[in-house]
Amino acid sequence: MTTTSTPRWRRLLLVALLAGCGQAASLQALEPAADTACALDGMVLRDYPGAKAQVRYGDGKTDYFCDVVELLRTLLAPEQARGAAVPFVQDMGQADWRRPQGHWIAARTALYVVGSRAVGSMGPTVVPFAQRADAEAFASREGGQVLAFADLTPALLGRPAHGH
């Protein structure tokens, strides 16, 4: 008889996520202030082009990221799991690349263009979209492939920049 066992970190992640489900569902994205800095490197978000990202926590804390790649690397690292976390990215089918504001969408339901010519604050970046048609149009102009969140892997995101 063979049994399969779920790794301990996956069980802990599931428990943490389920514990905060009700609270997490009510969290909404917040627009960063003019001086809001990236949680990882202290860079001021508004100083750089490209989509931004944020994670809202059940405890009221919000971490902002000056580049979507930073958020995705954090989300795909299981040791970074924290209860009641709701990640958001900006829909670049709606937001202005040079000075993105608003147009926040759930990171886990977004579509991402990976491998394009787009450059964000940390160099080559991943570009999020709410609509498949917008993502495909961007990929045909700028290169890259359209992927769902579930299809993203650390290898697709490349090496961390600036020691992240």
ABEGO torsion letter per residue (X at the ends): XBBBBBBAAAAAAAAAAAAAAAAAAABBBBBBBAABBBAAAGBBAAABBEBBBBBBBAAGBBBBBABAAAAAAAAABAAABBBGBBBBBBBAAABBAABBBEGBBBAAABBBBBGBABBBAAEBBBBBBABAAAAAAAAAAAEEBBBBAAABBAAAAEBBBGGX
